[in-house]
Amino acid sequence: MDKRNVWGQTAKLVDLVGSDAPLSTVLAEVVSAARVITGNECRTALFIHDLDDACLNLGVNGGLPEGYIAAIQGFRVAEHQPSCGRAAFIGDEVVVPEIELDSRWAPYAGLAEEHSIRACWSFPILSDSTVLGTLAIYHEVPRAPKGGDAEAMRYLATLASAAIGRSKLRAAFESELRDLPVEAPLPPPGQRSGEGVEALRKFVTAGAQHSAL
């Protein structure tokens, strides 16, 4: 793992998360960084958790073949599902260093073999206790995380969570902006005195005095 590549990728990501870059751009960089950090021979993907239907849908593809993507689109989230399905259910990482030896992968062994997938690591993208999605890393040979692999993937998942959260806040803000301008209700004629202004002045003055204590 080339530390220069790691720092370059993560620094770029941190800048993107704090910018107004589209969510798709940020998440694509997360997937690209995962591939660089764990080795360009791997394939990566980011899945979005559909909380209503309890399933995972592809958000960003980092080298997975179309046939595999088609087979797992809408993958069910459940305790006894392999890798991403289980990680999204339990809210914790699921590392399978050798798929052939994992009983949860048995129903999908043929699919994995067809697409040369021998190991799969899945890291949940969390917002508090809510699983927003998963970051998955696939290898063509049996492999467990080594060195700082797992820690780096957790960090990338955290950045993905921050980007999704920021996007939701921005969308909510932009939605509220679309509701503007509005008209404030005015008091009936004859009831517009200086009493309200005076009350506001006293409130602000009292607050300033309290802050000075």
Beta strands, then each sheet from edge to edge (+ up, - down):
strand 1: 43-50
strand 2: 55-62
strand 3: 75-76
strand 4: 94-96
strand 5: 119-127
strand 6: 130-139
sheet 1: 3+ 2- 1+ 6- 5+ 4-
end
